[in-house]
Amino acid sequence: MSETLRVACVQLTSRSDKAANLEKAQQLVARAAATGADVVVLPEKWNAIGGPDVLQGAAESLDDGESVQAMATWARQYGVALVGGSITERREGREKLSNTSIVFDSEGSVVGVYRKIHMFDVDVGGHVYRESDAEEPGDQPVVVDVEGWPTGLTVCYDVRFPELYRILALEGAELVTVPAHFTLYTGKDHWELLLRARAVENQYYVAAAAQIGETLPGRLSYGRSLIADPWGIVIACAPDEETVISAELDRRRLADVRAKLPSLASRQADAYRWPTPTS
């Protein structure tokens, strides 16, 4: 089990043209691999962004989807583990799609699948977002082995729900990935704050790969992909452009933080109870 892990995050501007998105993503994955990365993380919905019609048209099954096959090929070709951001997944017998993150090992085999739990149904910055119009929530936290590192999988809006991130810590996560399509309006105030908070609370690394710029007409995404260490220090942050960032994670750093400030070990689980809902 390696004590260090080099992680790269891809930042790009995806739109409705799936073929163009795949071509651009491959170029950036190749660039990420060239940094010496062991693991590459793509953003949320990197292969297609748009309204319900666009998402329905771009949706794939995990068995034979074009984007799924492309990610498997890239992982194998470039010799990296690939956290495939998320894509819209079509599942047999279900009316709505899933917002799904797929993890591939360096041989191109699928080693983990996570379906986004929290739907982005909000009214912010003068825009209404209703992710649940086209998609349904997942119901299962996931921790998967990525190059010997237990890695928790989340997607974008999940970052506002600390209970999910604590569960991932208790299930052994040492790294959590956060592919995202954060709005400019919320991102400027909340993006870094939330990511660093999740890292500090749970004393693990957080790697967040984001969309940047105008992915939808008149709707800007924030970008600023970042990697934070278990002390909450940002060890890599992207400028406002399509790019790649990378950083080396060190398990000894994680162990040192947890030993000197043992907040996870100091938990009093028997004292915590969910409030009883009132009728």
Disulfide bonds with the S-S distance in Angstrom:
none
